[in-house]
Amino acid sequence: MRHKQEGMTLLGFVIVLAVVGFFAYCAMRLFPMYSEYYSVRSALKGLSQEPGIADQTPARIQDLFFRRLYISYSENVKKEHVKLRRVDDGYEMDVSYEVRRPLVGNIDVVGRFDTTQRLTRGRAAN
């Protein structure tokens, strides 16, 4: 009695490998965009915990923010993407920017990122 072999064929393996490879490639293209976004959020949170931040001038606050971003090699956030608004107990800082990266040929991946942080006198708040 003969046993029938079962399993994946070479063609099936190549197709699975191509699909997994494509998704791995997409993840490698998207990771830096999200890594930069988390650096922006981290810089905002750190800035909100700095003592006396709400008593600083808006220009000084932006300078401190961009110094924190410089450390993490953030290159897509520019001064025009940062809005500082006066609120009752300090400031509210909005960072809204867009990142466009080529994916394959003439197809691009676009990421829009938006985050807000309150910079208050007493304590950090979201």
C-alpha positions as CSV (number, residue, x, y, z in Angstrom):
1,M,0.0,0.0,0.0
2,R,1.4,3.3,-1.1
3,H,1.2,6.4,1.1
4,K,0.2,9.7,-0.6
5,Q,2.6,12.5,0.4
6,E,1.0,15.6,1.7
7,G,2.5,19.1,2.2
8,M,3.2,22.3,0.6
9,T,4.5,22.4,-3.0
10,L,7.4,24.5,-4.0
11,L,5.1,26.8,-5.9
12,G,2.9,27.2,-2.8
13,F,5.9,27.9,-0.7
14,V,7.2,30.6,-3.1
15,I,3.7,32.3,-3.1
16,V,3.6,32.3,0.7
17,L,7.1,33.6,0.9
18,A,6.3,36.4,-1.6
19,V,3.2,37.5,0.4
20,V,5.1,37.4,3.7
21,G,8.0,39.3,2.1
22,F,5.7,42.0,0.8
23,F,4.1,42.6,4.2
24,A,7.5,42.7,5.8
25,Y,8.6,45.3,3.3
26,C,5.6,47.4,4.0
27,A,6.2,47.1,7.7
28,M,9.8,48.3,7.2
29,R,8.6,51.3,5.2
30,L,5.9,52.2,7.9
31,F,8.0,51.7,11.0
32,P,10.1,54.9,10.8
33,M,7.0,57.0,10.4
34,Y,5.4,55.6,13.5
35,S,8.6,55.7,15.4
36,E,8.9,59.4,14.7
37,Y,5.3,59.9,15.8
38,Y,6.1,58.2,19.1
39,S,9.1,60.4,19.5
40,V,6.9,63.5,19.0
41,R,4.5,62.2,21.6
42,S,7.4,61.5,24.0
43,A,8.8,65.0,23.5
44,L,5.4,66.5,24.2
45,K,4.9,64.5,27.4
46,G,8.5,65.3,28.6
47,L,7.9,68.9,27.9
48,S,4.7,68.9,29.9
49,Q,6.5,67.5,32.9
50,E,9.2,70.2,32.8
51,P,8.8,72.5,35.8
52,G,7.6,76.1,35.0
53,I,6.9,75.3,31.3
54,A,3.6,77.2,31.4
55,D,5.4,80.3,32.4
56,Q,7.7,80.3,29.4
57,T,7.2,82.3,26.2
58,P,5.7,80.4,23.2
59,A,9.0,80.8,21.3
60,R,10.9,79.2,24.2
61,I,8.5,76.4,24.4
62,Q,8.8,75.6,20.7
63,D,12.6,75.8,21.0
64,L,12.6,73.3,23.9
65,F,10.2,71.0,21.9
66,F,12.4,71.0,18.8
67,R,15.6,70.4,20.9
68,R,13.9,67.2,22.2
69,L,13.0,66.2,18.6
70,Y,16.5,66.9,17.4
71,I,17.8,64.2,19.8
72,S,15.5,61.6,18.3
73,Y,16.4,62.5,14.7
74,S,12.9,63.7,13.8
75,E,13.0,65.3,10.4
76,N,9.4,65.6,9.3
77,V,8.0,68.0,12.0
78,K,8.6,71.6,11.1
79,K,7.7,74.8,12.9
80,E,4.6,75.4,10.8
81,H,3.2,72.0,12.0
82,V,3.3,73.2,15.7
83,K,0.5,75.4,17.1
84,L,0.6,76.8,20.6
85,R,-2.7,78.0,22.1
86,R,-3.2,79.8,25.4
87,V,-5.6,78.1,27.8
88,D,-6.6,79.0,31.3
89,D,-3.7,77.4,33.2
90,G,-1.0,77.4,30.6
91,Y,-0.8,76.3,26.9
92,E,-2.1,73.6,24.7
93,M,0.3,72.4,22.0
94,D,-0.9,70.8,18.8
95,V,1.4,69.0,16.5
96,S,-0.2,68.0,13.2
97,Y,2.0,66.8,10.2
98,E,2.0,64.5,7.2
99,V,4.6,62.0,6.1
100,R,4.8,60.6,2.5
101,R,7.1,57.7,1.7
102,P,7.4,55.8,-1.6
103,L,6.3,52.2,-1.4
104,V,6.5,50.5,-4.8
105,G,7.0,52.3,-8.1
106,N,4.7,55.3,-8.2
107,I,2.6,54.2,-5.1
108,D,3.2,56.2,-1.9
109,V,2.3,55.6,1.7
110,V,0.9,58.7,3.4
111,G,0.7,59.0,7.2
112,R,-1.2,61.8,8.9
113,F,-0.3,62.3,12.5
114,D,-1.9,64.6,15.1
115,T,-1.4,64.9,18.8
116,T,-2.2,67.4,21.5
117,Q,-0.6,68.0,24.9
118,R,-1.6,70.5,27.6
119,L,1.3,72.4,29.2
120,T,0.0,73.5,32.6
121,R,1.4,75.3,35.6
122,G,0.7,72.6,38.3
123,R,0.9,69.2,36.6
124,A,0.9,67.5,33.3
125,A,-2.5,66.8,31.7
126,N,-3.7,65.4,28.4
